Amino acid sequence: MWCRVARCRDAGMVTSEYAMGIVAAVGFALLLYEVVTSGQVRAELQAIVKRALSARM
């Protein structure tokens, strides 16, 4: 056999780790989207942008 026993056992781990990372990232993105698009947070972000745009330079 061309590979060592320990190396052959972990042959599929990289793909599953990537899959779990993608699932976790999507879950975090959905949570962040829900927080940012909530009414109070949206109002605060709009107020910050309005203050930044109306500031004198």
N, C-alpha and C positions, 0 to 999 in steps of 0.2 A: 504494500500500500504506500502511496506517495506522500501522504500526510500523517502527522502524528495523531494519536488517539484524542488528545485534548483539543486539538485544533479542529478535527472533524466533528466533534460533539457540538461546537459552537458555530457551526457553519451558517445556520439560519438566524442567529441572534441579531446581526446588524439590521436586517430588514424589519424584524419585529420591533427593535428599538426605535427605528425611524418611524414606524407606524404609530407607536405609542407617543412619541414626541409630537407628531402631527396632530393626533387626537387631542393631546393636552393643549397644544397651541390654538387649535380651533375652539376648544372649550373656553380658554382664557379670552380669546378674541370676542366670542359671543357675550361673555360676561362683561367685558369692557365696553362693548357696543351698547349693551343694555344700560349700563351706568351712565355713559356719556349722553345717550339719547333720552334719558329721563328728564322730566320737566325742570326740576330745580337745577340740575347740573347744566342743562342746556341754557337756561336763563343766566347762570353765572358766567358761562363761557361767552355768551353773547355780550354781556356787560363788559367783560375783560377786553374783547375785541373792539367794542365801541370806544372804550376809554383809550385804547392804544391808537386807534385811528384818529381820534379827536385831539390827541396830545400835540402840543406845539413843539416844533423842532428849532 
